Amino acid sequence: AAKFLEAWEKDVLSFEAASGWARLASASSSAANPDRVLEAFNAALDARPNNQALYLAAAQYALKVGKSICAQRLLDQALAHDPSSKKALTLYLDVLKRNGKTKEAALYQAYLKEL
C-alpha cells in the first residue's frame, strides 16, 4: 500500500496508483484517513470515469466509514453508467434507507425486483 501511496503522491493523475492505494487502504484495517482514501478513489474515477467496479468499491468504503451522502453520490454515478446493476441498486437501496429516503427506496426496490 505504501508504494501505491508514494506513486500517487508523485503523480496524482495516475489511475493505477490512486486506485491501487485506495483499494488496499479501504480493505485494510489500518488507520488511513478516510477522506484521503476517498480522495484517491475520486482521483482514480476522474481518470477513468466509466469504471463501474471502482464506483462500487468507493461507495462501499464510504458506507463503511459512515459517509452515506458520499456513497449516494458515487452510486448515482455508478447507476448512470449501468442502471441495471443489481449490486449498485442493492447498495443504493441501503444508502437511501440510511439517509431516510424511504419513498425513493421503495421505488428502487420495485425496480430491482423487476430485473
Contacts in CASP RR format, 6 or more apart in sequence:
PFRMAT RR
TARGET T0000
AUTHOR 0000-0000-0000
METHOD contacts of the structure
MODEL  1
AAKFLEAWEKDVLSFEAASGWARLASASSSAANPDRVLEAFNAALDARPN
NQALYLAAAQYALKVGKSICAQRLLDQALAHDPSSKKALTLYLDVLKRNG
KTKEAALYQAYLKEL
1 21 0 8 1.000
1 24 0 8 1.000
1 25 0 8 1.000
1 28 0 8 1.000
1 30 0 8 1.000
4 17 0 8 1.000
4 20 0 8 1.000
4 21 0 8 1.000
4 24 0 8 1.000
5 17 0 8 1.000
5 21 0 8 1.000
5 25 0 8 1.000
7 14 0 8 1.000
7 16 0 8 1.000
7 17 0 8 1.000
7 21 0 8 1.000
8 14 0 8 1.000
8 17 0 8 1.000
8 18 0 8 1.000
8 21 0 8 1.000
8 40 0 8 1.000
8 43 0 8 1.000
10 17 0 8 1.000
11 17 0 8 1.000
12 18 0 8 1.000
12 43 0 8 1.000
13 43 0 8 1.000
13 47 0 8 1.000
14 47 0 8 1.000
15 44 0 8 1.000
15 47 0 8 1.000
15 48 0 8 1.000
18 40 0 8 1.000
18 41 0 8 1.000
18 43 0 8 1.000
18 44 0 8 1.000
18 47 0 8 1.000
19 40 0 8 1.000
19 41 0 8 1.000
19 44 0 8 1.000
19 48 0 8 1.000
19 51 0 8 1.000
19 54 0 8 1.000
20 40 0 8 1.000
20 44 0 8 1.000
21 37 0 8 1.000
21 40 0 8 1.000
22 37 0 8 1.000
22 38 0 8 1.000
22 40 0 8 1.000
22 41 0 8 1.000
22 44 0 8 1.000
22 57 0 8 1.000
22 58 0 8 1.000
22 61 0 8 1.000
23 57 0 8 1.000
25 32 0 8 1.000
25 36 0 8 1.000
25 37 0 8 1.000
25 40 0 8 1.000
26 32 0 8 1.000
26 37 0 8 1.000
26 41 0 8 1.000
26 57 0 8 1.000
26 58 0 8 1.000
26 60 0 8 1.000
26 61 0 8 1.000
26 64 0 8 1.000
34 61 0 8 1.000
34 65 0 8 1.000
34 67 0 8 1.000
37 61 0 8 1.000
37 65 0 8 1.000
38 58 0 8 1.000
38 61 0 8 1.000
38 62 0 8 1.000
38 65 0 8 1.000
38 67 0 8 1.000
38 70 0 8 1.000
41 54 0 8 1.000
41 57 0 8 1.000
41 58 0 8 1.000
41 61 0 8 1.000
41 74 0 8 1.000
42 58 0 8 1.000
44 51 0 8 1.000
44 54 0 8 1.000
45 51 0 8 1.000
45 54 0 8 1.000
45 55 0 8 1.000
45 58 0 8 1.000
45 77 0 8 1.000
48 54 0 8 1.000
49 77 0 8 1.000
50 81 0 8 1.000
52 78 0 8 1.000
52 81 0 8 1.000
52 82 0 8 1.000
52 85 0 8 1.000
52 88 0 8 1.000
55 74 0 8 1.000
55 75 0 8 1.000
55 77 0 8 1.000
55 78 0 8 1.000
55 81 0 8 1.000
55 88 0 8 1.000
56 75 0 8 1.000
56 78 0 8 1.000
56 85 0 8 1.000
56 87 0 8 1.000
56 88 0 8 1.000
56 91 0 8 1.000
58 74 0 8 1.000
59 71 0 8 1.000
59 74 0 8 1.000
59 75 0 8 1.000
59 78 0 8 1.000
59 88 0 8 1.000
59 91 0 8 1.000
59 95 0 8 1.000
60 71 0 8 1.000
60 91 0 8 1.000
62 68 0 8 1.000
62 70 0 8 1.000
62 71 0 8 1.000
62 74 0 8 1.000
63 71 0 8 1.000
63 91 0 8 1.000
63 94 0 8 1.000
63 95 0 8 1.000
63 98 0 8 1.000
68 95 0 8 1.000
68 98 0 8 1.000
68 99 0 8 1.000
69 99 0 8 1.000
71 91 0 8 1.000
71 95 0 8 1.000
72 92 0 8 1.000
72 95 0 8 1.000
72 96 0 8 1.000
72 99 0 8 1.000
75 88 0 8 1.000
75 91 0 8 1.000
75 92 0 8 1.000
75 95 0 8 1.000
78 85 0 8 1.000
78 88 0 8 1.000
79 85 0 8 1.000
79 88 0 8 1.000
79 89 0 8 1.000
79 92 0 8 1.000
82 88 0 8 1.000
84 115 0 8 1.000
86 112 0 8 1.000
86 115 0 8 1.000
89 108 0 8 1.000
89 111 0 8 1.000
89 112 0 8 1.000
89 115 0 8 1.000
90 112 0 8 1.000
92 108 0 8 1.000
93 105 0 8 1.000
93 108 0 8 1.000
93 109 0 8 1.000
93 112 0 8 1.000
96 102 0 8 1.000
96 104 0 8 1.000
96 105 0 8 1.000
96 108 0 8 1.000
97 105 0 8 1.000
END
